[in-house]
Amino acid sequence: MPPRKLRVTLTETGRLDDGCPHCGQILNKRPERKAACPHCKQFIFVRTRPIDRQRVLVTEEEANLLENEWANFPRPTISLFLDNEKMQKCREQLAEKLGCAPSDEDVALTHLNQEMMNHAKRRDWGLYRNTKLSVAALLERNQKPEKALRFYFEVCYLDLNGPQNTGGVNDPALRTSLNVQDFNLKDAWLAPALVDKILELILILRHNEAQVYKDFMSVAEIASRNLKLPVLPQKAWDEISAGIYI
């Protein structure tokens, strides 16, 4: 099967060098805003293109093309939730362990990892999922898109399995009598904002479909095995990728 196209297409429109986008002549001074080329007298526009955030020299037609790309570029905001009191306690523990002041990122990741472990012990998979989403948002804010993408993938996979909060009910007999489930497909869903966020990171990273599929499956297969999830990774991929590719 041939590779599919992303739902949003970005181009490498524009010139990165100091050449006029109309006549190609090299300019003595690169313009910072709209200016006329001293050689061909045509207007040169300066824009930032979404594919790599580079400032480029373009024609008016190309400027309109880039504006259209920005208008269709998915840029959802994913909130990051941190408990300030627990963060401070974590900061003090890390400082004592390391013998120096830890970075804000190290404190936040340590705090969130502790929260995930606590939720997993109590089999509160909905809270576990929310904390993992915060890890993804934190990694993205700290300019680690590849790691963030893998966490966003896992969150989507968990959502498609309907994660439940069991409140620490582990006794098999009690779980049966109360009909306690770790995952319930009746609550399965796929958040459009998360699909858009995944698409945004794929566009930024410029990964092809084979690489994206490999990244998702490597994450999903581990989660499926460890948590005994009811939805197979391939089925989840089919649903997630339908919102990314056409």
C-alpha positions as CSV (number, residue, x, y, z in Angstrom):
1,M,0.0,0.0,0.0
2,P,1.5,3.4,-1.0
3,P,2.1,5.9,1.9
4,R,-0.8,8.2,2.7
5,K,-0.7,12.0,2.7
6,L,-1.0,14.0,5.9
7,R,-4.3,15.8,6.4
8,V,-2.4,19.1,6.3
9,T,0.3,19.8,3.7
10,L,3.2,22.1,4.4
11,T,5.7,23.3,1.8
12,E,9.2,24.7,1.7
13,T,8.0,27.8,-0.1
14,G,10.3,30.8,-0.1
15,R,14.1,31.6,-0.3
16,L,16.3,31.1,2.7
17,D,19.2,32.9,1.0
18,D,19.3,36.6,0.1
19,G,18.1,36.1,-3.4
20,C,15.1,37.9,-4.8
21,P,12.1,35.4,-5.1
22,H,11.2,37.0,-8.5
23,C,14.5,37.5,-10.4
24,G,16.9,35.5,-8.3
25,Q,19.4,38.3,-8.0
26,I,21.3,38.4,-4.7
27,L,20.4,41.4,-2.6
28,N,23.0,43.6,-1.0
29,K,20.9,43.7,2.2
30,R,18.3,41.2,3.1
31,P,14.9,42.9,3.8
32,E,13.2,42.5,7.2
33,R,9.8,43.5,5.8
34,K,8.1,44.2,2.5
35,A,10.5,46.0,0.1
36,A,11.1,46.4,-3.6
37,C,13.9,44.5,-5.3
38,P,16.5,46.9,-6.6
39,H,17.0,44.8,-9.7
40,C,13.5,43.8,-10.9
41,K,11.5,46.4,-8.9
42,Q,9.1,43.7,-7.8
43,F,7.9,43.6,-4.2
44,I,9.5,41.1,-1.9
45,F,7.6,39.9,1.2
46,V,9.2,38.3,4.3
47,R,7.3,35.5,6.1
48,T,7.8,32.7,8.5
49,R,6.9,29.4,7.0
50,P,5.3,26.8,9.3
51,I,7.2,23.7,8.1
52,D,10.5,24.8,9.8
53,R,9.7,28.2,11.3
54,Q,12.4,29.8,9.0
55,R,12.1,33.4,7.8
56,V,12.0,33.4,4.0
57,L,11.7,35.8,1.1
58,V,8.6,35.3,-1.0
59,T,6.4,36.8,-3.7
60,E,3.0,38.1,-2.8
61,E,1.4,34.9,-4.2
62,E,3.8,32.8,-2.0
63,A,3.0,34.9,1.0
64,N,-0.7,34.2,0.6
65,L,0.2,30.5,0.3
66,L,2.1,30.5,3.6
67,E,-0.7,32.4,5.3
68,N,-3.1,29.7,4.1
69,E,-0.8,27.0,5.5
70,W,-0.7,28.8,8.9
71,A,-4.5,29.0,8.9
72,N,-4.8,25.2,8.5
73,F,-1.9,24.4,10.7
74,P,-3.1,22.6,13.9
75,R,-1.8,24.3,17.0
76,P,-4.0,23.0,20.0
77,T,-2.9,24.0,23.5
78,I,-2.5,21.1,25.9
79,S,-2.7,22.2,29.5
80,L,-0.1,21.1,32.1
81,F,-1.3,20.4,35.6
82,L,1.2,20.4,38.5
83,D,0.6,20.3,42.3
84,N,2.7,23.2,43.6
85,E,2.8,21.8,47.2
86,K,4.0,18.4,46.0
87,M,6.4,20.1,43.6
88,Q,8.1,22.0,46.4
89,K,8.5,18.8,48.4
90,C,9.9,17.0,45.4
91,R,12.3,19.9,44.8
92,E,13.6,19.6,48.4
93,Q,14.1,15.9,48.1
94,L,15.9,16.2,44.8
95,A,18.2,18.9,46.1
96,E,19.2,16.8,49.0
97,K,19.8,13.8,46.8
98,L,21.8,15.7,44.1
99,G,23.6,18.1,46.4
100,C,22.6,21.0,44.2
101,A,19.5,22.8,43.0
102,P,17.6,20.7,40.5
103,S,16.2,22.2,37.2
104,D,12.5,23.0,37.0
105,E,12.1,20.3,34.3
106,D,13.7,17.7,36.5
107,V,11.4,18.6,39.4
108,A,8.3,18.5,37.3
109,L,9.2,15.2,35.6
110,T,10.1,13.6,39.0
111,H,6.8,14.8,40.5
112,L,4.7,13.6,37.6
113,N,6.5,10.2,37.5
114,Q,5.7,9.8,41.2
115,E,2.1,10.6,40.6
116,M,1.9,8.1,37.8
117,M,3.3,5.4,40.0
118,N,0.8,6.2,42.7
119,H,-2.1,6.1,40.3
120,A,-0.9,2.8,38.8
121,K,-0.7,1.2,42.3
122,R,-4.2,2.2,43.0
123,R,-5.3,1.2,39.4
124,D,-6.6,4.7,38.8
125,W,-6.0,4.6,35.1
126,G,-8.0,7.7,34.3
127,L,-5.8,9.8,36.6
128,Y,-2.8,7.9,35.3
129,R,-3.8,8.9,31.8
130,N,-4.2,12.6,32.8
131,T,-0.7,12.6,34.4
132,K,0.8,11.1,31.4
133,L,-0.8,13.9,29.3
134,S,0.9,16.4,31.6
135,V,4.2,14.7,31.0
136,A,3.7,15.0,27.2
137,A,2.8,18.7,27.5
138,L,5.9,19.3,29.7
139,L,8.2,17.6,27.2
140,E,6.8,19.6,24.4
141,R,7.3,22.9,26.2
142,N,10.9,21.9,26.9
143,Q,11.5,21.4,23.1
144,K,11.5,17.6,23.1
145,P,8.9,16.9,20.4
146,E,10.0,13.3,19.7
147,K,9.6,12.3,23.3
148,A,6.4,14.3,23.6
149,L,4.9,12.6,20.6
150,R,5.4,9.1,22.1
151,F,3.5,10.2,25.3
152,Y,0.7,11.7,23.3
153,F,0.4,8.5,21.3
154,E,0.1,6.5,24.6
155,V,-2.5,8.8,25.9
156,C,-4.6,8.4,22.8
157,Y,-4.2,4.6,23.0
158,L,-5.3,4.6,26.6
159,D,-8.3,6.8,25.7
160,L,-9.4,4.2,23.1
161,N,-9.5,1.6,25.9
162,G,-11.7,3.6,28.2
163,P,-9.4,4.0,31.4
164,Q,-11.2,3.8,34.7
165,N,-10.4,4.9,38.3
166,T,-10.8,1.9,40.6
167,G,-9.8,3.6,43.9
168,G,-7.4,0.9,44.9
169,V,-9.9,-2.0,44.8
170,N,-7.6,-4.9,44.2
171,D,-9.4,-7.9,45.9
172,P,-10.6,-10.1,43.1
173,A,-13.9,-11.1,44.8
174,L,-14.7,-7.5,45.7
175,R,-13.8,-6.4,42.2
176,T,-16.2,-9.0,40.8
177,S,-19.0,-8.1,43.2
178,L,-18.7,-4.4,42.5
179,N,-18.1,-4.9,38.8
180,V,-14.8,-2.9,39.0
181,Q,-13.0,-2.7,35.7
182,D,-9.6,-1.2,34.8
183,F,-10.8,-0.4,31.3
184,N,-14.3,-0.1,29.9
185,L,-14.8,0.3,26.1
186,K,-18.1,2.1,26.8
187,D,-16.0,5.1,27.8
188,A,-13.6,4.8,25.0
189,W,-13.0,8.0,22.9
190,L,-10.5,9.9,20.9
191,A,-10.0,13.6,21.6
192,P,-9.8,15.6,18.4
193,A,-7.4,18.1,20.1
194,L,-4.9,15.3,20.8
195,V,-5.1,14.0,17.2
196,D,-4.4,17.6,16.1
197,K,-1.5,17.8,18.5
198,I,0.0,14.6,17.1
199,L,-0.4,15.9,13.6
200,E,1.3,19.1,14.6
201,L,4.3,17.3,16.0
202,I,4.6,15.0,13.0
203,L,4.6,18.1,10.7
204,I,7.3,19.7,12.9
205,L,9.4,16.5,13.0
206,R,8.8,15.8,9.3
207,H,8.5,12.1,10.0
208,N,7.1,9.8,7.2
209,E,4.2,7.4,7.8
210,A,6.5,4.4,8.3
211,Q,8.4,6.2,11.1
212,V,5.2,7.4,12.8
213,Y,3.7,3.9,12.7
214,K,6.9,2.5,14.2
215,D,6.8,5.1,17.0
216,F,3.2,4.4,17.8
217,M,3.5,0.6,17.8
218,S,6.6,0.6,20.0
219,V,4.7,2.5,22.6
220,A,1.3,0.8,22.2
221,E,2.7,-2.8,22.3
222,I,4.4,-2.1,25.6
223,A,1.2,-0.6,27.1
224,S,-0.9,-3.3,25.7
225,R,1.3,-6.0,27.2
226,N,1.8,-4.4,30.6
227,L,-1.8,-3.2,31.2
228,K,-3.6,-6.0,29.3
229,L,-5.6,-3.5,27.3
230,P,-8.7,-4.8,25.4
231,V,-8.0,-2.9,22.1
232,L,-5.2,-4.2,20.0
233,P,-2.5,-1.7,19.0
234,Q,-3.2,-2.2,15.3
235,K,-6.9,-1.4,15.7
236,A,-6.0,1.7,17.7
237,W,-3.6,2.8,15.1
238,D,-6.2,2.5,12.4
239,E,-8.5,4.8,14.3
240,I,-5.8,7.4,15.2
241,S,-4.2,7.5,11.8
242,A,-7.6,8.1,10.2
243,G,-7.5,11.5,11.7
244,I,-3.9,12.2,10.6
245,Y,-3.8,10.9,7.0
246,I,-6.0,11.0,4.0
